[in-house]
């Protein structure tokens, strides 16, 4: 991990992650390097150079595939990412937003019904009471 990547991931990368919701390229580079080192060390001291190269390449591919599966890879642009809803460009976003809107409508109808009952319930009871 280079000093340059560390500085950029902690300064510019912070703003990048905050606005897009994706991992910034400098942090991605650090993640790949850390994963590669961990995999190579896990092979042990008797591993050949070819095995180490394969393990390092697999580590980078694994990091890429995971970030793409959760839509957080820097190559996947997102206009707006909201917590719990995901990326605004995805169809899942609209499905989740639709559920929230219907829930708010139902909640509003319940609160409105309760309000009307509290204010006009006695008038309605008097109107339909037996005389």
Secondary structure, 3 states (H helix, E strand, C coil): CCHHHHHHHHCHHHHHHHHHCCCCHHHHHHHHHHHHHHHHHHHCCCCCHHHHHHHHHHHHHHHHHHHHHCCCCCCCCCCCEECCCEECCCHHHHHHHHHHHHHHHHHHHHHHHHHHHHHHHHHHHHHCCCC
